[in-house]
């Protein structure tokens, strides 16, 4: 019974995560990250729940490994203050508004692509002329994907599968930017 479930489960990863049709979007994300870095901008990452954790991971790795300055907005003080003052559906948009500068880009992660806080952040970013990268799943015509300049979409309704594939694609983009998958992550002693 477990073997049957796991065979089907892992088949989803083989079919969805490694489909060559996603390569151009990963390359577009890499190119946007390089352009953002080269113009002195930063990437602002955000998401809810597990997508917030993935956003933090991406921001750290793009900064440390990829040399692209990146930040997240997942400080509890910021979230609770902005959610209290502007409403939860608008806290992310307000964070982008308060921190965005010309040359920046916004990376938003949401399995459903319908979370109001994330969609409103994308709407604000688009209105401010900031490029939007999204990682979504579920329905192809989700609002976040529709608002994005670069859209990495997983055609699945399985939350854990979508979140894991988002992680694979995010880290693949970082390694593509670096140009290799094996590299030193610690400072070398002088």
Buried (B, 14 or more C-beta within 10 A) or exposed (E): EEEEEEEEEEEBBEEBBEEEEBEEBBEBBBBBBBBBBEEEBBBBBBBBEBBBBBBBBBBBBBBEBBEBBBBBBBEEEBBEBBBEEBBBBBBBBBBBBEBBEEBBBBBBBBBBBBBBBBBBBBBBBBEBEBBBBBBBBBBEEBBBBBBBBBBBBBEBEBBEBBBBBBBBBBBBBBBBBBEEEEEEEEEEEE
